[in-house]
Amino acid sequence: MTTSIDHLEIGDIVEIKYRVWRKADDGGEDIVERWISAHICRRESGARPVARLADGQMTEIRSFMSWRLIAPARMSRPLAA
């Protein structure tokens, strides 16, 4: 994490680490970690930030989650010509 949850703003782009099940080569199952892109779409005072994942699902970013800031909202906007 490069910043606190409290400093996330609408439009920030983050990646959230998820653990998912996957079939192993030996027929069993493994747990793998994947970083999934998301953007902050809701931010209310006193509430956790809400992010829309790349697959369209919504999730709250909670303090126990591993996440990283990819681009602050002010950097993700195009510059005027």
C-alpha positions as CSV (number, residue, x, y, z in Angstrom):
1,M,0.0,0.0,0.0
2,T,1.3,3.4,-0.9
3,T,-1.3,5.4,0.9
4,S,-4.0,5.0,3.5
5,I,-7.6,3.9,2.8
6,D,-8.6,7.3,4.2
7,H,-6.8,9.1,1.4
8,L,-8.4,7.2,-1.5
9,E,-10.5,9.4,-3.8
10,I,-13.1,8.8,-6.5
11,G,-11.3,8.1,-9.7
12,D,-8.2,6.6,-8.1
13,I,-7.1,3.4,-9.8
14,V,-6.0,0.6,-7.5
15,E,-5.2,-3.1,-7.7
16,I,-6.6,-5.4,-5.0
17,K,-5.0,-8.8,-4.2
18,Y,-7.4,-11.7,-4.3
19,R,-6.7,-15.4,-3.5
20,V,-8.5,-17.7,-6.0
21,W,-8.8,-21.4,-6.5
22,R,-7.2,-23.0,-9.6
23,K,-7.0,-26.6,-10.8
24,A,-3.4,-27.9,-10.4
25,D,-1.6,-30.0,-12.9
26,D,-1.8,-33.0,-10.6
27,G,-5.6,-32.9,-10.6
28,G,-5.8,-31.2,-7.2
29,E,-6.4,-27.5,-6.5
30,D,-4.1,-24.7,-5.7
31,I,-4.7,-21.2,-4.3
32,V,-3.1,-18.5,-6.4
33,E,-2.8,-14.8,-5.7
34,R,-3.9,-12.3,-8.4
35,W,-3.9,-8.5,-8.5
36,I,-7.2,-7.3,-10.0
37,S,-7.6,-3.7,-11.3
38,A,-10.3,-1.5,-9.9
39,H,-11.2,2.2,-9.7
40,I,-12.7,4.0,-6.7
41,C,-16.3,4.9,-7.6
42,R,-17.8,5.9,-4.3
43,R,-16.4,7.6,-1.3
44,E,-18.5,8.9,1.6
45,S,-17.4,10.4,4.9
46,G,-17.1,7.7,7.6
47,A,-17.5,4.8,5.2
48,R,-15.1,2.5,3.4
49,P,-14.3,3.4,-0.2
50,V,-16.1,1.4,-2.8
51,A,-14.3,0.1,-5.9
52,R,-15.6,-1.3,-9.2
53,L,-13.4,-4.3,-10.2
54,A,-12.3,-4.9,-13.8
55,D,-15.0,-7.5,-14.1
56,G,-17.7,-5.1,-13.1
57,Q,-18.2,-6.3,-9.5
58,M,-18.3,-3.8,-6.7
59,T,-16.4,-4.2,-3.4
60,E,-15.6,-2.2,-0.3
61,I,-11.9,-1.8,0.3
62,R,-11.4,-3.0,3.9
63,S,-8.4,-2.5,6.2
64,F,-7.4,-6.2,6.0
65,M,-7.2,-6.3,2.2
66,S,-3.9,-6.0,0.3
67,W,-4.1,-3.3,-2.3
68,R,-1.9,-0.8,-4.0
69,L,-2.5,2.6,-5.6
70,I,-1.7,2.5,-9.3
71,A,-2.8,6.0,-10.4
72,P,-4.3,8.8,-8.3
73,A,-7.4,10.4,-9.8
74,R,-5.6,13.6,-10.6
75,M,-3.0,11.7,-12.8
76,S,-5.7,9.6,-14.6
77,R,-7.4,12.5,-16.2
78,P,-6.3,13.6,-19.7
79,L,-4.4,16.9,-20.0
80,A,-6.1,19.7,-22.0
81,A,-4.5,20.4,-25.3
